Amino acid sequence: ATGRTGSLLYNALKAQGVDVRGLVRNATKARERLRCNKCDPSEGIFVGDITQPADLTAPMVGVDKLVILTSSYPLQYPNGTWYYAPGGSPKEVDFEGQNNQVIAALKAGAKQALLVSSMGTTEPDSYLDLLGNGHVSFYKLNAEASLMGSGMPFTIIKPSGLVDDSGNQRRLLVGHNDDLVPSQMMTVPRCNTEGVYHDATACPLADEECTAKRVERAREADELAGEFHALYDGEDDQ
């Protein structure tokens, strides 16, 4: 929950009075980003590692909805080549770690799951897959399939490249099965995706809803909410 996107969603939910928990790797970082004091279970903050199933038991007790925002992150050597830190590979984090969260949530009786994956997971050997030879899109796609087969009602959101630009300056485009993957890299501000994730946890979900997200620059930011809410009003289930 201390990541750049996870902290945005956590703080937004807390500000609205939602009883939200956060799994973190570091309590000091949690204090900086999540505005907690004790930063322990009494405040809904649990220190753990998603690659260790035993660490997920306590955080899941009594949880109704699971939001998965965890992701591996490639690092770069001075010579320009890429690698993943030990224990932080796409297989360990994006596949095994995400599966661990879903399994723990199911055992705890959670009713819904929101998985934030990535656009382009259906493209074999993509540029992202080749970074550090980690095949991150491949493992994210397998995590999506695993969630779909878990039996838990779910939403999968697949944003394009996340950036830290100011929000409310773009129009959200919605597609399915990567049909919006363009010939050039497009991006979406994290602060706009936080609103999408927030709405996805609040709106009724279809049992098997897999929604791909895309944005392009536009002047009318108000179009975001209307188009997104239409997905959950029965106007579009893809």
FIKOLZA-1660 file (N, C-alpha, C; in steps of 0.1 Angstrom, whole numbers, plus 5000, padded with zeros to 4 digits):
% residues 238
   i   px   py   pz ch aa at
   1 5008 4988 5000  A  A  N
   1 5000 5000 5000  A  A CA
   1 5008 5013 5000  A  A  C
   2 5022 5011 5001  A  T  N
   2 5030 5023 5001  A  T CA
   2 5035 5027 4987  A  T  C
   3 5031 5020 4977  A  G  N
   3 5035 5024 4963  A  G CA
   3 5029 5037 4959  A  G  C
   4 5034 5042 4948  A  R  N
   4 5029 5055 4943  A  R CA
   4 5014 5055 4940  A  R  C
   5 5009 5044 4935  A  T  N
   5 4994 5043 4932  A  T CA
   5 4987 5038 4944  A  T  C
   6 4992 5028 4951  A  G  N
   6 4986 5022 4963  A  G CA
   6 4983 5032 4974  A  G  C
   7 4993 5041 4976  A  S  N
   7 4991 5051 4986  A  S CA
   7 4981 5061 4983  A  S  C
   8 4979 5064 4970  A  L  N
   8 4969 5073 4966  A  L CA
   8 4955 5067 4969  A  L  C
   9 4953 5055 4966  A  L  N
   9 4940 5048 4968  A  L CA
   9 4938 5046 4983  A  L  C
  10 4947 5042 4990  A  Y  N
  10 4946 5040 5005  A  Y CA
  10 4942 5053 5011  A  Y  C
  11 4949 5064 5009  A  N  N
  11 4945 5077 5015  A  N CA
  11 4932 5082 5011  A  N  C
  12 4928 5080 4998  A  A  N
  12 4915 5084 4994  A  A CA
  12 4904 5076 5001  A  A  C
  13 4905 5063 5002  A  L  N
  13 4895 5055 5009  A  L CA
  13 4894 5059 5024  A  L  C
  14 4906 5061 5030  A  K  N
  14 4906 5065 5044  A  K CA
  14 4899 5079 5046  A  K  C
  15 4901 5088 5037  A  A  N
  15 4895 5101 5038  A  A CA
  15 4880 5101 5037  A  A  C
  16 4875 5090 5031  A  Q  N
  16 4860 5089 5029  A  Q CA
  16 4854 5080 5040  A  Q  C
  17 4862 5077 5050  A  G  N
  17 4857 5069 5061  A  G CA
  17 4856 5054 5059  A  G  C
  18 4863 5049 5048  A  V  N
  18 4862 5035 5046  A  V CA
  18 4872 5027 5055  A  V  C
  19 4868 5016 5060  A  D  N
  19 4876 5008 5069  A  D CA
  19 4886 5000 5059  A  D  C
  20 4898 5005 5057  A  V  N
  20 4907 5000 5048  A  V CA
  20 4920 4995 5055  A  V  C
  21 4925 4984 5050  A  R  N
  21 4938 4979 5055  A  R CA
  21 4949 4980 5044  A  R  C
  22 4961 4981 5049  A  G  N
  22 4972 4981 5040  A  G CA
  22 4983 4971 5043  A  G  C
  23 4988 4964 5033  A  L  N
  23 4999 4955 5035  A  L CA
  23 5011 4962 5030  A  L  C
  24 5021 4963 5039  A  V  N
  24 5033 4971 5035  A  V CA
  24 5046 4963 5038  A  V  C
  25 5057 4967 5032  A  R  N
  25 5069 4960 5035  A  R CA
  25 5077 4967 5046  A  R  C
  26 5074 4980 5048  A  N  N
  26 5082 4988 5057  A  N CA
  26 5073 4998 5064  A  N  C
  27 5073 4997 5078  A  A  N
  27 5065 5005 5086  A  A CA
  27 5069 5020 5086  A  A  C
  28 5082 5023 5084  A  T  N
  28 5087 5036 5083  A  T CA
  28 5081 5043 5071  A  T  C
  29 5082 5036 5060  A  K  N
  29 5076 5041 5047  A  K CA
  29 5061 5043 5048  A  K  C
  30 5055 5034 5055  A  A  N
  30 5040 5035 5057  A  A CA
  30 5037 5048 5065  A  A  C
  31 5045 5051 5075  A  R  N
  31 5043 5064 5082  A  R CA
  31 5044 5076 5074  A  R  C
  32 5053 5076 5064  A  E  N
  32 5055 5087 5055  A  E CA
  32 5044 5088 5045  A  E  C
  33 5039 5077 5040  A  R  N
  33 5030 5078 5028  A  R CA
  33 5015 5075 5032  A  R  C
  34 5013 5068 5043  A  L  N
  34 4999 5064 5046  A  L CA
  34 4993 5072 5058  A  L  C
  35 5001 5081 5064  A  R  N
  35 4997 5090 5075  A  R CA
  35 4992 5083 5087  A  R  C
  36 4999 5071 5090  A  C  N
  36 4995 5064 5102  A  C CA
  36 5005 5068 5113  A  C  C
  37 5001 5065 5125  A  N  N
  37 5009 5069 5137  A  N CA
  37 5017 5056 5142  A  N  C
  38 5009 5047 5147  A  K  N
  38 5016 5034 5152  A  K CA
  38 5020 5026 5140  A  K  C
  39 5012 5026 5129  A  C  N
  39 5015 5019 5117  A  C CA
  39 5016 5004 5120  A  C  C
  40 5006 4999 5127  A  D  N
  40 5005 4985 5131  A  D CA
  40 4991 4980 5129  A  D  C
  41 4988 4967 5132  A  P  N
  41 4975 4962 5130  A  P CA
  41 4963 4970 5136  A  P  C
  42 4966 4977 5147  A  S  N
  42 4956 4985 5154  A  S CA
  42 4951 4997 5145  A  S  C
  43 4959 5000 5135  A  E  N
  43 4956 5011 5126  A  E CA
  43 4953 5005 5112  A  E  C
  44 4952 4991 5111  A  G  N
  44 4950 4985 5098  A  G CA
  44 4962 4984 5089  A  G  C
  45 4974 4985 5095  A  I  N
  45 4986 4984 5088  A  I CA
  45 4993 4971 5091  A  I  C
  46 4996 4963 5081  A  F  N
  46 5002 4950 5084  A  F CA
  46 5015 4949 5076  A  F  C
  47 5026 4945 5082  A  V  N
  47 5039 4944 5076  A  V CA
  47 5040 4929 5071  A  V  C
  48 5043 4928 5058  A  G  N
  48 5044 4914 5053  A  G CA
  48 5049 4914 5039  A  G  C
  49 5050 4902 5033  A  D  N
  49 5056 4900 5020  A  D CA
  49 5046 4891 5012  A  D  C
  50 5041 4895 5001  A  I  N
  50 5031 4888 4993  A  I CA
  50 5036 4875 4988  A  I  C
  51 5049 4873 4988  A  T  N
  51 5055 4860 4983  A  T CA
  51 5055 4850 4995  A  T  C
  52 5051 4854 5007  A  Q  N
  52 5051 4845 5018  A  Q CA
  52 5037 4844 5023  A  Q  C
  53 5030 4833 5019  A  P  N
  53 5016 4831 5022  A  P CA
  53 5012 4833 5037  A  P  C
  54 5021 4829 5046  A  A  N
  54 5018 4830 5060  A  A CA
  54 5016 4845 5064  A  A  C
  55 5023 4854 5057  A  D  N
  55 5022 4868 5060  A  D CA
  55 5008 4874 5057  A  D  C
  56 5000 4867 5049  A  L  N
  56 4987 4872 5044  A  L CA
  56 4975 4868 5052  A  L  C
  57 4977 4859 5061  A  T  N
  57 4966 4854 5069  A  T CA
  57 4959 4865 5078  A  T  C
  58 4967 4871 5086  A  A  N
  58 4961 4881 5095  A  A CA
  58 4955 4893 5088  A  A  C
  59 4962 4899 5077  A  P  N
  59 4956 4910 5071  A  P CA
  59 4942 4907 5064  A  P  C
  60 4940 4895 5061  A  M  N
  60 4927 4891 5053  A  M CA
  60 4915 4888 5062  A  M  C
  61 4917 4887 5075  A  V  N
  61 4906 4883 5084  A  V CA
  61 4896 4894 5084  A  V  C
  62 4883 4890 5080  A  G  N
  62 4872 4900 5080  A  G CA
  62 4872 4909 5068  A  G  C
  63 4880 4907 5058  A  V  N
  63 4880 4915 5046  A  V CA
  63 4869 4912 5036  A  V  C
  64 4862 4922 5031  A  D  N
  64 4852 4920 5021  A  D CA
  64 4857 4921 5007  A  D  C
  65 4866 4930 5005  A  K  N
  65 4871 4933 4991  A  K CA
  65 4886 4933 4991  A  K  C
  66 4892 4928 4981  A  L  N
  66 4906 4927 4979  A  L CA
  66 4910 4936 4967  A  L  C
  67 4920 4945 4969  A  V  N
  67 4925 4953 4958  A  V CA
  67 4940 4949 4957  A  V  C
  68 4944 4944 4945  A  I  N
  68 4957 4940 4942  A  I CA
  68 4964 4951 4934  A  I  C
  69 4974 4958 4940  A  L  N
  69 4981 4968 4933  A  L CA
  69 4996 4965 4933  A  L  C
  70 5000 4953 4937  A  T  N
  70 5014 4949 4937  A  T CA
  70 5019 4946 4923  A  T  C
  71 5032 4949 4921  A  S  N
  71 5038 4947 4908  A  S CA
  71 5053 4946 4910  A  S  C
  72 5059 4938 4901  A  S  N
  72 5074 4938 4901  A  S CA
  72 5079 4951 4895  A  S  C
  73 5092 4953 4897  A  Y  N
  73 5097 4966 4892  A  Y CA
  73 5112 4963 4887  A  Y  C
  74 5114 4966 4874  A  P  N
  74 5128 4963 4869  A  P CA
  74 5138 4974 4873  A  P  C
  75 5150 4970 4875  A  L  N
  75 5161 4980 4878  A  L CA
  75 5171 4980 4866  A  L  C
  76 5179 4990 4866  A  Q  N
  76 5187 4992 4854  A  Q CA
  76 5202 4993 4859  A  Q  C
  77 5211 4985 4852  A  Y  N
  77 5225 4986 4854  A  Y CA
  77 5230 4999 4848  A  Y  C
  78 5242 5003 4852  A  P  N
  78 5248 5015 4845  A  P CA
  78 5250 5013 4830  A  P  C
  79 5252 5001 4826  A  N  N
  79 5254 4999 4811  A  N CA
  79 5241 4999 4803  A  N  C
  80 5230 5001 4810  A  G  N
  80 5217 5002 4803  A  G CA
  80 5208 4989 4803  A  G  C
  81 5214 4978 4807  A  T  N
  81 5206 4966 4808  A  T CA
  81 5198 4965 4820  A  T  C
  82 5187 4957 4819  A  W  N
  82 5177 4956 4830  A  W CA
  82 5178 4943 4838  A  W  C
  83 5174 4944 4850  A  Y  N
  83 5173 4932 4859  A  Y CA
  83 5163 4934 4870  A  Y  C
  84 5159 4923 4876  A  Y  N
  84 5150 4923 4888  A  Y CA
  84 5158 4919 4900  A  Y  C
  85 5155 4925 4911  A  A  N
  85 5161 4922 4924  A  A CA
  85 5158 4908 4928  A  A  C
  86 5167 4901 4936  A  P  N
  86 5163 4888 4941  A  P CA
  86 5150 4888 4948  A  P  C
  87 5142 4879 4945  A  G  N
  87 5129 4878 4952  A  G CA
  87 5118 4887 4946  A  G  C
  88 5122 4895 4936  A  G  N
  88 5113 4905 4931  A  G CA
  88 5110 4903 4916  A  G  C
  89 5112 4891 4911  A  S  N
  89 5109 4888 4897  A  S CA
  89 5094 4888 4894  A  S  C
  90 5091 4890 4881  A  P  N
  90 5076 4889 4877  A  P CA
  90 5070 4876 4881  A  P  C
  91 5077 4865 4880  A  K  N
  91 5071 4852 4884  A  K CA
  91 5068 4852 4899  A  K  C
  92 5077 4857 4907  A  E  N
  92 5075 4857 4921  A  E CA
  92 5065 4867 4926  A  E  C
  93 5065 4879 4920  A  V  N
  93 5056 4890 4925  A  V CA
  93 5043 4890 4917  A  V  C
  94 5043 4891 4904  A  D  N
  94 5031 4893 4896  A  D CA
  94 5023 4880 4894  A  D  C
  95 5029 4868 4895  A  F  N
  95 5021 4856 4894  A  F CA
  95 5020 4849 4908  A  F  C
  96 5030 4845 4914  A  E  N
  96 5029 4838 4927  A  E CA
  96 5024 4847 4938  A  E  C
  97 5029 4859 4939  A  G  N
  97 5025 4868 4949  A  G CA
  97 5010 4872 4948  A  G  C
  98 5006 4874 4936  A  Q  N
  98 4992 4878 4934  A  Q CA
  98 4983 4866 4936  A  Q  C
  99 4987 4854 4932  A  N  N
  99 4979 4842 4935  A  N CA
  99 4978 4840 4950  A  N  C
 100 4989 4843 4958  A  N  N
 100 4989 4841 4972  A  N CA
 100 4978 4850 4978  A  N  C
 101 4977 4862 4973  A  Q  N
 101 4967 4872 4979  A  Q CA
 101 4953 4867 4976  A  Q  C
 102 4950 4862 4964  A  V  N
 102 4937 4857 4960  A  V CA
 102 4933 4845 4969  A  V  C
 103 4942 4836 4971  A  I  N
 103 4940 4824 4979  A  I CA
 103 4937 4828 4993  A  I  C
 104 4945 4837 4999  A  A  N
 104 4943 4841 5013  A  A CA
 104 4929 4848 5014  A  A  C
 105 4926 4856 5004  A  A  N
 105 4913 4863 5005  A  A CA
 105 4901 4854 5004  A  A  C
 106 4902 4844 4996  A  L  N
 106 4892 4834 4994  A  L CA
 106 4890 4826 5007  A  L  C
 107 4901 4822 5014  A  K  N
 107 4900 4815 5026  A  K CA
 107 4894 4824 5037  A  K  C
 108 4896 4837 5036  A  A  N
 108 4890 4846 5046  A  A CA
 108 4876 4850 5043  A  A  C
 109 4870 4845 5032  A  G  N
 109 4856 4848 5029  A  G CA
 109 4854 4861 5021  A  G  C
 110 4864 4867 5015  A  A  N
 110 4863 4879 5007  A  A CA
 110 4853 4877 4996  A  A  C
 111 4846 4888 4993  A  K  N
 111 4835 4886 4983  A  K CA
 111 4838 4892 4969  A  K  C
 112 4848 4901 4968  A  Q  N
 112 4852 4907 4955  A  Q CA
 112 4867 4909 4955  A  Q  C
 113 4872 4910 4942  A  A  N
 113 4886 4913 4940  A  A CA
 113 4888 4922 4929  A  A  C
 114 4896 4932 4931  A  L  N
 114 4900 4941 4920  A  L CA
 114 4915 4939 4917  A  L  C
 115 4919 4935 4905  A  L  N
 115 4932 4933 4901  A  L CA
 115 4936 4944 4891  A  L  C
 116 4947 4951 4895  A  V  N
 116 4952 4961 4886  A  V CA
 116 4964 4954 4879  A  V  C
 117 4962 4951 4866  A  S  N
 117 4972 4944 4858  A  S CA
 117 4979 4955 4849  A  S  C
 118 4981 4952 4836  A  S  N
 118 4987 4961 4827  A  S CA
 118 4982 4959 4813  A  S  C
 119 4981 4970 4806  A  M  N
 119 4977 4968 4792  A  M CA
 119 4989 4961 4784  A  M  C
 120 4985 4953 4774  A  G  N
 120 4994 4946 4766  A  G CA
 120 4998 4932 4770  A  G  C
 121 4991 4927 4780  A  T  N
 121 4995 4913 4785  A  T CA
 121 4992 4903 4775  A  T  C
 122 4984 4905 4765  A  T  N
 122 4981 4895 4754  A  T CA
 122 4991 4896 4743  A  T  C
 123 5001 4904 4744  A  E  N
 123 5011 4906 4733  A  E CA
 123 5023 4897 4737  A  E  C
 124 5026 4886 4730  A  P  N
 124 5038 4878 4733  A  P CA
 124 5051 4885 4731  A  P  C
 125 5060 4883 4740  A  D  N
 125 5074 4888 4739  A  D CA
 125 5074 4903 4736  A  D  C
 126 5066 4911 4743  A  S  N
 126 5066 4925 4741  A  S CA
 126 5078 4931 4747  A  S  C
 127 5080 4944 4745  A  Y  N
 127 5091 4952 4751  A  Y CA
 127 5092 4950 4766  A  Y  C
 128 5081 4950 4773  A  L  N
 128 5081 4949 4787  A  L CA
 128 5085 4935 4791  A  L  C
 129 5081 4925 4783  A  D  N
 129 5086 4911 4786  A  D CA
 129 5101 4909 4785  A  D  C
 130 5107 4917 4776  A  L  N
 130 5121 4915 4773  A  L CA
 130 5130 4922 4784  A  L  C
 131 5124 4932 4791  A  L  N
 131 5132 4938 4802  A  L CA
 131 5137 4928 4812  A  L  C
 132 5150 4927 4813  A  G  N
 132 5155 4918 4823  A  G CA
 132 5151 4903 4820  A  G  C
 133 5146 4901 4808  A  N  N
 133 5141 4887 4804  A  N CA
 133 5131 4882 4815  A  N  C
 134 5123 4891 4821  A  G  N
 134 5114 4888 4832  A  G CA
 134 5101 4883 4827  A  G  C
 135 5097 4886 4814  A  H  N
 135 5084 4882 4809  A  H CA
 135 5073 4887 4818  A  H  C
 136 5073 4899 4822  A  V  N
 136 5063 4905 4832  A  V CA
 136 5049 4904 4826  A  V  C
 137 5047 4907 4813  A  S  N
 137 5033 4907 4808  A  S CA
 137 5028 4892 4808  A  S  C
 138 5037 4883 4805  A  F  N
 138 5033 4869 4805  A  F CA
 138 5028 4865 4819  A  F  C
 139 5035 4868 4829  A  Y  N
 139 5031 4864 4843  A  Y CA
 139 5019 4872 4848  A  Y  C
 140 5018 4885 4843  A  K  N
 140 5005 4892 4847  A  K CA
 140 4993 4886 4840  A  K  C
 141 4995 4882 4828  A  L  N
 141 4984 4875 4821  A  L CA
 141 4980 4862 4828  A  L  C
 142 4989 4855 4832  A  N  N
 142 4986 4842 4840  A  N CA
 142 4979 4845 4853  A  N  C
 143 4983 4857 4859  A  A  N
 143 4976 4860 4872  A  A CA
 143 4962 4864 4869  A  A  C
 144 4960 4871 4858  A  E  N
 144 4946 4874 4854  A  E CA
 144 4938 4862 4852  A  E  C
 145 4943 4852 4845  A  A  N
 145 4936 4840 4842  A  A CA
 145 4933 4832 4855  A  A  C
 146 4943 4832 4864  A  S  N
 146 4941 4826 4877  A  S CA
 146 4930 4832 4885  A  S  C
 147 4929 4845 4885  A  L  N
 147 4918 4852 4893  A  L CA
 147 4905 4848 4886  A  L  C
 148 4905 4848 4873  A  M  N
 148 4892 4845 4866  A  M CA
 148 4887 4831 4870  A  M  C
 149 4896 4822 4872  A  G  N
 149 4892 4808 4875  A  G CA
 149 4891 4806 4890  A  G  C
 150 4892 4816 4898  A  S  N
 150 4892 4814 4913  A  S CA
 150 4878 4812 4919  A  S  C
 151 4868 4817 4911  A  G  N
 151 4855 4816 4917  A  G CA
 151 4850 4829 4924  A  G  C
 152 4860 4838 4926  A  M  N
 152 4856 4851 4933  A  M CA
 152 4852 4861 4922  A  M  C
 153 4841 4868 4925  A  P  N
 153 4837 4879 4916  A  P CA
 153 4848 4889 4915  A  P  C
 154 4851 4894 4903  A  F  N
 154 4863 4902 4901  A  F CA
 154 4861 4913 4891  A  F  C
 155 4870 4923 4891  A  T  N
 155 4873 4932 4881  A  T CA
 155 4888 4933 4878  A  T  C
 156 4891 4933 4865  A  I  N
 156 4905 4934 4862  A  I CA
 156 4907 4947 4853  A  I  C
 157 4915 4956 4858  A  I  N
 157 4917 4969 4851  A  I CA
 157 4931 4969 4846  A  I  C
 158 4933 4972 4833  A  K  N
 158 4946 4971 4827  A  K CA
 158 4950 4985 4821  A  K  C
 159 4956 4994 4830  A  P  N
 159 4960 5007 4825  A  P CA
 159 4972 5007 4816  A  P  C
 160 4973 5017 4808  A  S  N
 160 4985 5019 4801  A  S CA
 160 4996 5025 4810  A  S  C
 161 5007 5030 4804  A  G  N
 161 5018 5034 4812  A  G CA
 161 5015 5045 4822  A  G  C
 162 5018 5042 4835  A  L  N
 162 5015 5051 4846  A  L CA
 162 5025 5062 4847  A  L  C
 163 5020 5075 4849  A  V  N
 163 5029 5086 4850  A  V CA
 163 5024 5094 4862  A  V  C
 164 5033 5103 4867  A  D  N
 164 5029 5112 4878  A  D CA
 164 5024 5126 4874  A  D  C
 165 5019 5127 4862  A  D  N
 165 5014 5140 4857  A  D CA
 165 5002 5144 4866  A  D  C
 166 4999 5157 4865  A  S  N
 166 4986 5162 4871  A  S CA
 166 4974 5156 4864  A  S  C
 167 4964 5153 4871  A  G  N
 167 4952 5147 4866  A  G CA
 167 4942 5156 4860  A  G  C
 168 4930 5151 4856  A  N  N
 168 4919 5158 4851  A  N CA
 168 4922 5166 4839  A  N  C
 169 4930 5161 4830  A  Q  N
 169 4934 5167 4818  A  Q CA
 169 4932 5158 4806  A  Q  C
 170 4926 5146 4809  A  R  N
 170 4926 5136 4798  A  R CA
 170 4912 5129 4798  A  R  C
 171 4909 5123 4786  A  R  N
 171 4897 5116 4784  A  R CA
 171 4900 5101 4785  A  R  C
 172 4892 5094 4792  A  L  N
 172 4894 5079 4794  A  L CA
 172 4887 5071 4783  A  L  C
 173 4895 5063 4777  A  L  N
 173 4890 5054 4767  A  L CA
 173 4890 5040 4772  A  L  C
 174 4879 5032 4769  A  V  N
 174 4877 5019 4774  A  V CA
 174 4877 5009 4763  A  V  C
 175 4885 4998 4765  A  G  N
 175 4886 4988 4755  A  G CA
 175 4885 4974 4761  A  G  C
 176 4888 4964 4753  A  H  N
 176 4887 4950 4758  A  H CA
 176 4898 4942 4751  A  H  C
 177 4904 4933 4758  A  N  N
 177 4914 4924 4753  A  N CA
 177 4925 4931 4745  A  N  C
 178 4930 4942 4750  A  D  N
 178 4941 4950 4744  A  D CA
 178 4938 4955 4730  A  D  C
 179 4925 4957 4727  A  D  N
 179 4922 4963 4714  A  D CA
 179 4925 4977 4713  A  D  C
 180 4930 4984 4723  A  L  N
 180 4933 4998 4723  A  L CA
 180 4949 5000 4723  A  L  C
 181 4956 4989 4722  A  V  N
 181 4971 4990 4722  A  V CA
 181 4975 4998 4709  A  V  C
 182 4981 5010 4711  A  P  N
 182 4984 5018 4699  A  P CA
 182 4998 5015 4694  A  P  C
 183 5001 5022 4683  A  S  N
 183 5015 5021 4677  A  S CA
 183 5025 5029 4685  A  S  C
 184 5020 5038 4693  A  Q  N
 184 5029 5046 4701  A  Q CA
 184 5025 5045 4716  A  Q  C
 185 5035 5047 4725  A  M  N
 185 5032 5046 4739  A  M CA
 185 5023 5057 4744  A  M  C
 186 5013 5054 4751  A  M  N
 186 5004 5063 4757  A  M CA
 186 5004 5061 4772  A  M  C
 187 5000 5071 4779  A  T  N
 187 5001 5071 4794  A  T CA
 187 4988 5075 4801  A  T  C
 188 4988 5073 4814  A  V  N
 188 4976 5077 4822  A  V CA
 188 4982 5082 4835  A  V  C
 189 4977 5093 4840  A  P  N
 189 4982 5098 4853  A  P CA
 189 4977 5089 4865  A  P  C
 190 4986 5086 4874  A  R  N
 190 4982 5078 4886  A  R CA
 190 4970 5084 4893  A  R  C
 191 4970 5097 4894  A  C  N
 191 4959 5103 4902  A  C CA
 191 4945 5100 4895  A  C  C
 192 4945 5098 4882  A  N  N
 192 4932 5095 4875  A  N CA
 192 4929 5080 4877  A  N  C
 193 4939 5072 4877  A  T  N
 193 4936 5058 4879  A  T CA
 193 4931 5055 4893  A  T  C
 194 4936 5063 4903  A  E  N
 194 4931 5061 4916  A  E CA
 194 4916 5062 4917  A  E  C
 195 4910 5072 4910  A  G  N
 195 4896 5074 4909  A  G CA
 195 4889 5062 4903  A  G  C
 196 4895 5056 4893  A  V  N
 196 4889 5044 4886  A  V CA
 196 4889 5033 4896  A  V  C
 197 4900 5030 4903  A  Y  N
 197 4901 5019 4912  A  Y CA
 197 4891 5021 4924  A  Y  C
 198 4890 5034 4928  A  H  N
 198 4880 5037 4939  A  H CA
 198 4866 5033 4935  A  H  C
 199 4862 5038 4923  A  D  N
 199 4849 5035 4918  A  D CA
 199 4847 5020 4916  A  D  C
 200 4857 5013 4912  A  A  N
 200 4856 4998 4909  A  A CA
 200 4853 4991 4922  A  A  C
 201 4858 4996 4934  A  T  N
 201 4856 4989 4946  A  T CA
 201 4842 4993 4952  A  T  C
 202 4836 5004 4947  A  A  N
 202 4823 5009 4952  A  A CA
 202 4811 5004 4944  A  A  C
 203 4813 5002 4931  A  C  N
 203 4802 4998 4922  A  C CA
 203 4799 4983 4922  A  C  C
 204 4787 4979 4920  A  P  N
 204 4784 4965 4918  A  P CA
 204 4792 4960 4906  A  P  C
 205 4797 4947 4907  A  L  N
 205 4805 4941 4897  A  L CA
 205 4798 4930 4890  A  L  C
 206 4801 4928 4877  A  A  N
 206 4796 4916 4870  A  A CA
 206 4806 4905 4875  A  A  C
 207 4801 4893 4873  A  D  N
 207 4809 4881 4878  A  D CA
 207 4823 4880 4871  A  D  C
 208 4823 4883 4858  A  E  N
 208 4835 4881 4850  A  E CA
 208 4837 4893 4841  A  E  C
 209 4842 4903 4847  A  E  N
 209 4844 4916 4840  A  E CA
 209 4858 4919 4839  A  E  C
 210 4863 4920 4827  A  C  N
 210 4877 4923 4824  A  C CA
 210 4878 4936 4816  A  C  C
 211 4882 4947 4822  A  T  N
 211 4881 4960 4815  A  T CA
 211 4895 4965 4812  A  T  C
 212 4898 4968 4800  A  A  N
 212 4911 4975 4797  A  A CA
 212 4909 4990 4797  A  A  C
 213 4919 4997 4802  A  K  N
 213 4918 5011 4803  A  K CA
 213 4928 5018 4794  A  K  C
 214 4924 5029 4788  A  R  N
 214 4933 5037 4780  A  R CA
 214 4929 5051 4781  A  R  C
 215 4939 5060 4779  A  V  N
 215 4935 5074 4779  A  V CA
 215 4942 5082 4768  A  V  C
 216 4936 5092 4763  A  E  N
 216 4943 5101 4754  A  E CA
 216 4941 5116 4759  A  E  C
 217 4949 5125 4756  A  R  N
 217 4948 5138 4760  A  R CA
 217 4935 5145 4754  A  R  C
 218 4928 5152 4763  A  A  N
 218 4916 5159 4758  A  A CA
 218 4913 5170 4768  A  A  C
 219 4904 5179 4764  A  R  N
 219 4901 5191 4773  A  R CA
 219 4891 5188 4783  A  R  C
 220 4882 5179 4781  A  E  N
 220 4870 5177 4790  A  E CA
 220 4872 5166 4799  A  E  C
 221 4877 5169 4811  A  A  N
 221 4880 5159 4821  A  A CA
 221 4867 5153 4827  A  A  C
 222 4856 5160 4826  A  D  N
 222 4843 5155 4831  A  D CA
 222 4838 5142 4824  A  D  C
 223 4843 5140 4812  A  E  N
 223 4839 5128 4805  A  E CA
 223 4844 5115 4812  A  E  C
 224 4854 5116 4820  A  L  N
 224 4859 5104 4827  A  L CA
 224 4849 5097 4835  A  L  C
 225 4842 5104 4844  A  A  N
 225 4833 5097 4853  A  A CA
 225 4821 5091 4846  A  A  C
 226 4815 5098 4836  A  G  N
 226 4804 5093 4830  A  G CA
 226 4807 5080 4822  A  G  C
 227 4818 5080 4815  A  E  N
 227 4821 5068 4807  A  E CA
 227 4824 5056 4816  A  E  C
 228 4831 5059 4827  A  F  N
 228 4835 5048 4836  A  F CA
 228 4822 5042 4843  A  F  C
 229 4814 5051 4848  A  H  N
 229 4802 5046 4855  A  H CA
 229 4793 5038 4846  A  H  C
 230 4793 5041 4833  A  A  N
 230 4785 5034 4824  A  A CA
 230 4788 5019 4824  A  A  C
 231 4800 5015 4827  A  L  N
 231 4804 5001 4827  A  L CA
 231 4797 4994 4838  A  L  C
 232 4794 5001 4849  A  Y  N
 232 4788 4995 4861  A  Y CA
 232 4773 4997 4862  A  Y  C
 233 4767 5003 4851  A  D  N
 233 4753 5006 4851  A  D CA
 233 4746 4997 4841  A  D  C
 234 4754 4987 4836  A  G  N
 234 4748 4977 4827  A  G CA
 234 4748 4981 4813  A  G  C
 235 4754 4993 4810  A  E  N
 235 4754 4998 4796  A  E CA
 235 4766 4991 4788  A  E  C
 236 4776 4986 4795  A  D  N
 236 4787 4980 4788  A  D CA
 236 4793 4970 4798  A  D  C
 237 4794 4957 4795  A  D  N
 237 4799 4948 4805  A  D CA
 237 4813 4943 4801  A  D  C
 238 4820 4950 4792  A  Q  N
 238 4833 4945 4787  A  Q CA
 238 4843 4956 4791  A  Q  C
% end
